[in-house]
């Protein structure tokens, strides 16, 4: 099949700079895979922005098309699981990292990366969630499995205006939790309360530098997208039996604390990986819940829509910490 399509391409110049441009590509340039998907929507994530500036920890080879999220329609398939015309979602794995991603009108991927679009979700809605929504859902699932039920106390969400954070605030509120949202953006307080936060905290409230091995018990649980000293603060300030679902490291990958919170308060640190996810069954179940009992009311309020042509400044914005909510990328 010979066809050209439009894509955002990041290239490395002779003087080691990385430039972004909208370029025509051909299907023949796409990697091998069983499923060819015409992408209708994608979304912007921090990892996409890192790929777009040449971060070798994310993408090893250039030229490259980022985009770790894609939702669209199967155009051709070698797998009996996906017929042409099927509406599908593809997120994470190696998509957009070293495999040409969702910032192009077509992707070709292995069949076992693909999830059928669940009932209750449109392609557009699935990409308002994207990897951020899948990650937030996995965090909620882990907290529930750890016995952190509504009514046990407040749940704090850090990085609450970001993609994962904002959806986590809304999901927790939707499922009956009292949510405290922590952010460094004073202008976003009203946005977070609209999502369901009952309390909005300043960043300093979750960034204790006293050096104390334990702090006064404050929260029953947490969703942490930040890492570093903020994660250490949350663990030291959990109530007995509390748990933190940790899914990010935008502040730091390092964690400095004693074992006291774990052995004196029986708290848990729950790691959440949305790249591979422990099983396809779990991945499908999370998407089903996001389209079903966990579907957020007024999902559109979480997102702003852009095209490929207007994506460039959004990449700069997310790298500078200025993104609030989700950026939806329309490719149709």
NUDOPA-95433 format. One record per residue: y, z, x of N, C-alpha, C in turn. Coordinates in steps of 0.1 Angstrom, whole numbers, padded with zeros to 4 digits, always signed. Example, Ala and Ser with C-alpha at 12.3 -4.5 7.8 and 13.67 -1.06 7.14 Angstrom:
<atoms>
-0057+0078+0132-0045+0078+0123-0033+0078+0132 -0022+0071+0128-0011+0071+0137+0000+0079+0129 
</atoms>
This chain:
<atoms>
-0012+0000+0008+0000+0000+0000+0012+0000+0009 +0021-0010+0007+0033-0011+0015+0045-0008+0006 +0052+0002+0010+0064+0006+0002+0073+0014+0011 +0086+0012+0009+0096+0020+0016+0102+0030+0007 +0106+0041+0013+0112+0052+0005+0122+0059+0013 +0130+0067+0006+0141+0074+0012+0137+0088+0016 +0142+0093+0027+0139+0106+0032+0150+0111+0042 +0151+0124+0042+0159+0131+0052+0151+0131+0065 +0156+0126+0076+0149+0125+0089+0157+0133+0099 +0151+0142+0106+0157+0149+0117+0152+0143+0130 +0161+0139+0139+0157+0132+0151+0164+0139+0163 +0157+0138+0175+0162+0144+0187+0168+0133+0195 +0181+0135+0200+0188+0125+0208+0184+0127+0223 +0189+0117+0230+0186+0117+0245+0192+0129+0252 +0203+0134+0246+0209+0146+0252+0205+0159+0245 +0193+0159+0239+0186+0170+0233+0194+0177+0221 +0202+0169+0214+0207+0174+0202+0198+0169+0190 +0199+0176+0179+0192+0172+0167+0201+0167+0156 +0199+0156+0151+0208+0150+0141+0200+0147+0128 +0206+0148+0117+0200+0146+0104+0206+0134+0097 +0198+0126+0091+0203+0114+0084+0193+0110+0073 +0198+0104+0063+0190+0098+0052+0186+0084+0057 +0172+0082+0057+0167+0070+0063+0156+0064+0054 +0154+0051+0055+0142+0045+0049+0130+0047+0058 +0119+0051+0051+0106+0053+0058+0096+0044+0050 +0084+0042+0056+0074+0035+0049+0062+0044+0047 +0054+0041+0037+0042+0049+0034+0033+0049+0046 +0033+0038+0054+0024+0037+0066+0027+0048+0076 +0040+0053+0076+0044+0064+0085+0038+0077+0081 +0034+0079+0069+0030+0092+0065+0016+0095+0071 +0013+0108+0073+0000+0112+0079-0012+0109+0069 -0024+0110+0075-0036+0108+0066-0037+0119+0056 -0043+0117+0045-0045+0127+0035-0051+0120+0023 -0057+0128+0014-0064+0123+0002-0055+0120-0010 -0043+0126-0010-0035+0125-0022-0021+0121-0018 -0016+0110-0024-0003+0105-0022+0005+0109-0034 +0016+0116-0032+0024+0122-0043+0039+0116-0042 +0043+0111-0054+0057+0107-0056+0065+0120-0059 +0073+0124-0050+0080+0137-0051+0092+0136-0061 +0092+0145-0071+0104+0145-0080+0114+0156-0076 +0109+0167-0072+0117+0178-0068+0112+0185-0056 +0121+0191-0048+0118+0200-0037+0127+0212-0038 +0127+0220-0028+0137+0231-0027+0140+0234-0013 +0151+0241-0011+0156+0244+0003+0151+0259+0006 +0144+0260+0018+0140+0273+0023+0145+0275+0037 +0146+0288+0041+0151+0291+0055+0143+0283+0065 +0130+0282+0063+0121+0275+0073+0125+0260+0074 +0129+0254+0062+0133+0241+0062+0146+0239+0071 +0155+0249+0070+0167+0248+0078+0164+0249+0093 +0155+0258+0096+0151+0259+0110+0145+0246+0115 +0136+0240+0107+0131+0227+0111+0142+0216+0113 +0152+0217+0104+0163+0207+0105+0172+0209+0117 +0171+0220+0124+0180+0221+0136+0171+0221+0149 +0159+0217+0147+0150+0215+0159+0143+0227+0164 +0141+0237+0156+0134+0249+0160+0119+0246+0163 +0115+0247+0175+0101+0243+0179+0091+0253+0174 +0095+0265+0171+0086+0274+0165+0081+0270+0151 +0089+0261+0145+0085+0256+0131+0080+0242+0132 +0087+0233+0139+0083+0219+0140+0082+0215+0155 +0071+0210+0159+0069+0207+0173+0073+0193+0177 +0072+0183+0167+0074+0169+0170+0085+0163+0161 +0094+0155+0167+0104+0148+0160+0104+0134+0164 +0108+0124+0155+0115+0126+0142+0106+0133+0132 +0112+0139+0122+0105+0147+0113+0113+0148+0100 +0105+0149+0088+0111+0151+0075+0107+0165+0071 +0116+0175+0070+0113+0189+0065+0110+0189+0050 +0108+0201+0045+0106+0203+0031+0092+0210+0029 +0091+0223+0028+0078+0230+0027+0074+0231+0012 +0083+0225+0003+0080+0225-0011+0080+0211-0017 +0072+0208-0026+0072+0195-0033+0065+0196-0046 +0071+0190-0056+0064+0188-0069+0066+0174-0074 +0056+0168-0079+0057+0154-0083+0045+0149-0090 +0043+0136-0090+0032+0129-0097+0023+0122-0087 +0010+0123-0089+0001+0117-0080+0002+0102-0082 +0004+0095-0071+0005+0080-0071-0009+0074-0068 -0016+0080-0058-0029+0075-0054-0037+0087-0049 -0050+0086-0052-0059+0098-0048-0073+0093-0044 -0078+0099-0033-0091+0097-0030-0100+0109-0034 -0094+0118-0041-0101+0130-0045-0103+0130-0060 -0115+0133-0065-0118+0133-0079-0110+0144-0086 -0105+0153-0079-0098+0165-0085-0084+0161-0090 -0079+0149-0085-0065+0146-0089-0064+0131-0092 -0062+0128-0105-0061+0114-0109-0047+0109-0108 -0045+0096-0105-0031+0091-0106-0024+0095-0119 -0011+0098-0118-0004+0103-0130-0004+0117-0132 -0012+0125-0125-0013+0140-0126+0000+0146-0120 +0005+0156-0127+0016+0164-0122+0011+0175-0114 +0017+0176-0102+0011+0186-0092+0022+0193-0084 +0018+0204-0077+0027+0211-0068+0020+0212-0055 +0028+0211-0044+0023+0213-0031+0033+0221-0023 +0029+0233-0019+0037+0242-0011+0030+0247+0001 +0037+0251+0011+0032+0258+0023+0022+0250+0031 +0011+0257+0036+0002+0251+0046+0011+0245+0057 +0009+0233+0061+0017+0227+0072+0027+0217+0066 +0029+0217+0053+0038+0208+0047+0053+0211+0052 +0060+0201+0056+0074+0203+0061+0075+0209+0074 +0064+0213+0080+0065+0219+0094+0061+0208+0104 +0049+0204+0105+0045+0193+0113+0039+0181+0105 +0038+0183+0092+0034+0173+0082+0047+0169+0074 +0049+0156+0073+0061+0151+0067+0062+0157+0053 +0074+0163+0050+0076+0172+0038+0084+0166+0027 +0087+0176+0018+0093+0173+0005+0107+0168+0005 +0114+0167+0016+0127+0160+0016+0126+0145+0018 +0115+0140+0013+0112+0126+0012+0107+0122-0001 +0108+0110-0006+0104+0106-0019+0089+0106-0020 +0081+0105-0009+0067+0106-0009+0062+0115+0001 +0050+0122-0002+0042+0129+0008+0028+0125+0006 +0020+0126+0017+0006+0124+0016-0001+0136+0023 -0010+0143+0016-0015+0156+0020-0030+0157+0017 -0037+0166+0023-0051+0169+0020-0052+0174+0005 -0062+0171-0001-0064+0175-0015-0064+0190-0017 -0069+0197-0007-0070+0212-0009-0057+0219-0007 -0046+0211-0005-0033+0217-0005-0026+0216-0019 -0032+0209-0028-0025+0205-0040-0030+0214-0052 -0020+0218-0060-0022+0227-0072-0018+0219-0084 -0026+0218-0094-0022+0212-0107-0010+0220-0113 +0000+0213-0118+0011+0219-0125+0005+0227-0136 +0008+0241-0137+0002+0249-0147+0009+0247-0161 +0003+0250-0172+0010+0249-0185+0021+0259-0184 +0032+0255-0191+0044+0264-0192+0054+0261-0182 +0051+0252-0172+0061+0249-0162+0063+0234-0161 +0076+0230-0160+0079+0216-0157+0080+0215-0142 +0080+0202-0137+0081+0200-0123+0094+0206-0117 +0104+0205-0125+0117+0210-0121+0116+0225-0119 +0111+0232-0130+0110+0246-0129+0101+0251-0118 +0090+0244-0115+0082+0248-0104+0089+0249-0091 +0099+0240-0089+0106+0240-0076+0118+0249-0076 +0122+0254-0088+0132+0265-0088+0125+0277-0082 +0112+0279-0086+0104+0289-0079+0101+0285-0065 +0093+0274-0063+0090+0270-0050+0082+0281-0042 +0082+0279-0029+0075+0289-0020+0081+0303-0022 +0094+0304-0025+0101+0317-0027+0095+0324-0039 +0093+0316-0050+0087+0322-0062+0073+0326-0060 +0065+0318-0053+0051+0321-0050+0050+0334-0042 +0059+0335-0032+0059+0347-0023+0063+0359-0031 +0073+0358-0040+0077+0370-0048+0066+0374-0057 +0059+0364-0063+0047+0368-0072+0036+0375-0064 +0034+0370-0052+0023+0376-0043+0027+0391-0040 +0040+0393-0037+0045+0407-0035+0043+0416-0047 +0046+0411-0059+0044+0419-0071+0029+0422-0072 +0021+0412-0070+0006+0414-0071+0001+0424-0062 +0006+0424-0049+0002+0434-0039+0006+0448-0043 +0018+0449-0048+0023+0463-0052+0015+0468-0064 +0012+0459-0074+0004+0464-0085-0010+0468-0080 -0016+0460-0071-0029+0464-0066-0029+0477-0058 -0017+0481-0052-0016+0493-0045-0013+0505-0055 -0013+0502-0068-0011+0513-0078+0004+0516-0080 +0013+0507-0076+0027+0509-0079+0030+0504-0092 +0030+0512-0103+0032+0507-0116+0046+0511-0121 +0051+0504-0131+0064+0507-0137+0063+0522-0142 +0074+0529-0139+0075+0543-0143+0073+0552-0132 +0068+0548-0120+0066+0556-0109+0078+0559-0101 +0088+0551-0103+0101+0552-0096+0107+0539-0093 +0119+0539-0087+0126+0526-0084+0119+0518-0074 +0120+0505-0075+0115+0495-0065+0128+0489-0059 +0129+0489-0045+0141+0483-0039+0137+0470-0033 +0146+0460-0034+0144+0447-0029+0155+0444-0019 +0151+0441-0006+0161+0438+0004+0163+0423+0005 +0174+0419+0010+0178+0404+0011+0178+0399-0003 +0184+0407-0013+0181+0404-0027+0188+0392-0032 +0198+0386-0025+0204+0374-0030+0197+0361-0025 +0188+0362-0016+0181+0351-0011+0171+0345-0021 +0163+0335-0017+0154+0329-0026+0143+0338-0030 +0136+0344-0020+0125+0354-0024+0131+0366-0031 +0142+0371-0025+0147+0384-0030+0152+0382-0044 +0159+0372-0048+0165+0370-0061+0154+0369-0071 +0143+0361-0068+0132+0360-0077+0124+0373-0079 +0123+0380-0067+0116+0393-0068+0123+0403-0077 +0137+0403-0076+0144+0412-0085+0142+0408-0099 +0142+0396-0103+0140+0391-0116+0126+0394-0121 +0116+0391-0113+0102+0393-0116+0099+0408-0119 +0104+0416-0110+0101+0431-0112+0108+0436-0124 +0120+0432-0127+0127+0436-0139+0119+0431-0152 +0115+0418-0151+0108+0412-0162+0095+0420-0165 +0088+0425-0155+0076+0432-0157+0077+0447-0159 +0089+0452-0161+0091+0466-0165+0095+0476-0154 +0098+0471-0142+0102+0480-0131+0117+0483-0131 +0121+0494-0127+0135+0497-0124+0138+0492-0110 +0148+0483-0108+0150+0476-0095+0163+0480-0089 +0163+0483-0077+0175+0485-0069+0176+0473-0059 +0187+0466-0059+0188+0454-0051+0198+0457-0039 +0193+0454-0027+0201+0456-0015+0206+0443-0010 +0220+0442-0007+0226+0430-0003+0238+0433+0006 +0241+0424+0015+0254+0425+0022+0265+0417+0016 +0263+0411+0004+0272+0403-0002+0279+0410-0014 +0290+0415-0012+0297+0423-0023+0300+0414-0035 +0302+0401-0033+0306+0392-0044+0294+0389-0053 +0282+0393-0049+0269+0389-0056+0264+0401-0065 +0272+0412-0066+0267+0423-0074+0264+0419-0088 +0274+0412-0094+0272+0408-0108+0260+0399-0110 +0258+0390-0101+0246+0381-0101+0233+0389-0101 +0232+0399-0093+0220+0407-0092+0218+0416-0104 +0229+0421-0110+0227+0429-0122+0223+0419-0134 +0228+0407-0134+0223+0397-0144+0208+0395-0143 +0203+0395-0130+0189+0392-0128+0180+0404-0133 +0187+0416-0134+0179+0428-0139+0180+0440-0130 +0187+0439-0119+0189+0451-0111+0196+0462-0118 +0191+0474-0118+0199+0486-0124+0208+0492-0114 +0206+0489-0101+0214+0495-0091+0216+0484-0080 +0228+0483-0074+0230+0474-0063+0235+0482-0051 +0227+0481-0040+0230+0489-0028+0236+0480-0017 +0244+0487-0009+0250+0480+0003+0239+0480+0014 +0241+0471+0023+0231+0470+0034+0229+0483+0041 +0240+0490+0044+0239+0502+0051+0231+0513+0044 +0229+0512+0031+0221+0521+0024+0206+0520+0027 +0202+0509+0033+0188+0507+0036+0186+0504+0051 +0196+0508+0059+0196+0506+0073+0199+0519+0081 +0190+0529+0080+0193+0542+0086+0191+0541+0101 +0201+0547+0108+0200+0547+0123+0200+0561+0129 +0196+0571+0120+0196+0585+0124+0185+0588+0134 +0174+0580+0135+0163+0582+0143+0153+0592+0138 +0156+0597+0126+0146+0607+0120+0133+0600+0116 +0122+0607+0119+0109+0600+0116+0106+0599+0101 +0112+0608+0093+0111+0607+0079+0124+0609+0072 +0126+0603+0061+0139+0604+0053+0135+0610+0040 +0145+0614+0032+0142+0620+0019+0136+0609+0010 +0125+0612+0003+0118+0602-0005+0128+0597-0016 +0128+0583-0016+0138+0577-0025+0132+0566-0034 +0122+0559-0029+0117+0547-0037+0102+0548-0038 +0097+0543-0049+0083+0542-0051+0077+0530-0044 +0085+0520-0042+0080+0508-0036+0091+0499-0032 +0088+0488-0025+0098+0479-0020+0092+0465-0018 +0101+0455-0019+0098+0442-0014+0108+0439-0003 +0103+0437+0009+0112+0435+0020+0111+0421+0026 +0123+0414+0026+0124+0401+0031+0130+0400+0045 +0133+0412+0051+0143+0413+0062+0136+0417+0075 +0127+0428+0074+0121+0433+0086+0129+0442+0095 +0125+0444+0107+0133+0452+0116+0136+0466+0112 +0148+0471+0115+0151+0485+0112+0152+0488+0097 +0155+0477+0089+0155+0479+0074+0141+0482+0069 +0131+0475+0074+0118+0478+0070+0114+0492+0074 +0117+0496+0086+0114+0509+0091+0121+0520+0082 +0133+0517+0078+0140+0526+0069+0133+0528+0056 +0129+0517+0050+0122+0517+0037+0109+0526+0038 +0101+0523+0049+0089+0531+0050+0091+0546+0052 +0102+0549+0059+0105+0564+0061+0110+0570+0048 +0115+0562+0039+0122+0567+0027+0113+0565+0014 +0100+0561+0016+0092+0560+0004+0087+0573-0001 +0085+0574-0014+0079+0586-0020+0064+0586-0016 +0058+0598-0017+0043+0598-0014+0035+0588-0022 +0027+0581-0015+0018+0571-0022+0025+0558-0024 +0038+0556-0018+0045+0544-0020+0040+0532-0012 +0046+0521-0014+0042+0509-0007+0053+0499-0005 +0053+0492+0006+0063+0481+0009+0055+0468+0010 +0058+0458+0002+0053+0444+0004+0063+0437+0013 +0058+0434+0025+0067+0428+0035+0064+0413+0037 +0074+0405+0035+0072+0390+0035+0082+0383+0044 +0091+0390+0051+0101+0382+0059+0105+0390+0071 +0113+0383+0080+0117+0389+0092+0130+0383+0097 +0139+0380+0087+0152+0374+0091+0161+0383+0100 +0159+0396+0099+0166+0405+0108+0159+0406+0121 +0146+0409+0121+0138+0411+0133+0123+0412+0130 +0115+0407+0139+0100+0408+0137+0096+0422+0143 +0104+0430+0149+0100+0442+0155+0101+0454+0145 +0092+0463+0147+0091+0475+0138+0090+0488+0147 +0100+0496+0147+0100+0508+0155+0100+0520+0146 +0089+0527+0145+0088+0540+0137+0075+0547+0141 +0074+0560+0137+0063+0568+0140+0052+0566+0129 +0041+0572+0131+0030+0571+0121+0032+0581+0110 +0042+0589+0110+0044+0600+0101+0044+0595+0086 +0052+0585+0083+0052+0580+0069+0037+0577+0064 +0029+0572+0072+0016+0568+0068+0006+0580+0067 +0007+0590+0076-0003+0601+0075+0003+0613+0068 +0016+0614+0066+0021+0626+0059+0025+0622+0044 +0028+0609+0042+0031+0606+0028+0022+0595+0022 +0012+0591+0030+0002+0582+0025+0008+0569+0020 +0018+0564+0027+0024+0551+0023+0017+0539+0028 +0019+0528+0023+0012+0516+0027+0022+0505+0031 +0019+0497+0041+0027+0485+0044+0018+0473+0041 +0022+0465+0032+0014+0454+0027+0020+0441+0031 +0012+0434+0040+0017+0421+0045+0014+0410+0034 +0024+0401+0033+0022+0390+0023+0024+0377+0030 +0014+0368+0029+0014+0355+0035+0014+0344+0024 +0024+0336+0023+0024+0326+0013+0021+0312+0019 +0019+0311+0032+0016+0299+0039+0002+0294+0035 -0008+0302+0038-0021+0297+0035-0026+0304+0022 -0022+0316+0019-0027+0325+0008-0042+0327+0010 -0047+0339+0007-0061+0342+0010-0071+0332+0003 -0068+0327-0009-0077+0318-0016-0069+0309-0025 -0075+0297-0028-0069+0288-0037-0069+0294-0051 -0079+0302-0054-0080+0308-0067-0067+0317-0069 -0064+0325-0059-0052+0334-0060-0039+0325-0061 -0038+0314-0053-0027+0306-0054-0025+0300-0068 -0036+0295-0074-0035+0290-0088-0032+0301-0098 -0037+0313-0096-0034+0323-0105-0020+0327-0105 -0014+0328-0093+0001+0331-0092+0009+0321-0099 +0006+0308-0097+0014+0297-0104+0012+0298-0119 +0000+0301-0123-0003+0302-0137+0005+0314-0143 +0006+0325-0136+0014+0336-0141+0029+0333-0141 +0034+0325-0131+0048+0321-0131+0052+0312-0143 +0042+0305-0148+0044+0297-0159+0040+0303-0172 +0034+0315-0171+0030+0322-0183+0037+0336-0185 +0029+0347-0184+0034+0360-0187+0046+0365-0178 +0046+0359-0166+0057+0363-0157+0069+0353-0157 +0068+0343-0165+0079+0333-0165+0092+0339-0168 +0102+0336-0160+0115+0342-0161+0124+0335-0172 +0130+0343-0180+0140+0338-0189+0152+0332-0182 +0157+0322-0187+0169+0316-0181+0167+0313-0166 +0156+0307-0163+0152+0304-0149+0163+0296-0142 +0170+0287-0150+0180+0278-0144+0192+0286-0137 +0194+0298-0141+0206+0305-0136+0203+0309-0121 +0191+0307-0116+0187+0310-0102+0190+0299-0093 +0193+0287-0098+0193+0275-0089+0205+0267-0091 +0209+0260-0080+0219+0249-0080+0211+0236-0076 +0214+0225-0082+0208+0213-0079+0216+0204-0070 +0209+0199-0060+0216+0189-0051+0207+0177-0049 +0212+0167-0043+0204+0155-0040+0202+0155-0025 +0194+0145-0020+0192+0144-0005+0205+0142+0002 +0214+0134-0005+0227+0130+0001+0236+0142+0002 +0234+0152-0006+0243+0164-0006+0236+0177-0001 +0225+0175+0006+0217+0186+0011+0222+0191+0024 +0228+0183+0032+0232+0187+0046+0240+0200+0046 +0251+0201+0039+0259+0213+0039+0251+0226+0035 +0242+0224+0026+0234+0235+0021+0225+0240+0032 +0220+0231+0041+0212+0236+0053+0221+0245+0062 +0233+0241+0064+0242+0249+0072+0245+0262+0065 +0247+0262+0052+0250+0274+0045+0239+0285+0046 +0226+0280+0044+0215+0290+0045+0213+0295+0059 +0216+0287+0069+0215+0292+0083+0226+0303+0085 +0237+0302+0078+0248+0311+0080+0247+0324+0071 +0236+0324+0063+0234+0335+0054+0242+0335+0042 +0246+0323+0038+0255+0322+0027+0249+0317+0014 +0235+0315+0014+0229+0310+0001+0227+0322-0008 +0230+0319-0021+0226+0329-0032+0217+0322-0041 +0206+0328-0044+0196+0322-0053+0189+0310-0047 +0186+0300-0054+0178+0289-0050+0186+0276-0050 +0183+0267-0041+0188+0253-0040+0177+0243-0044 +0178+0237-0055+0168+0227-0060+0172+0213-0055 +0163+0206-0049+0166+0193-0044+0159+0182-0053 +0167+0174-0059+0162+0164-0068+0160+0150-0061 +0149+0144-0062+0146+0132-0055+0143+0120-0064 +0143+0122-0077+0141+0111-0087+0154+0106-0091 
</atoms>
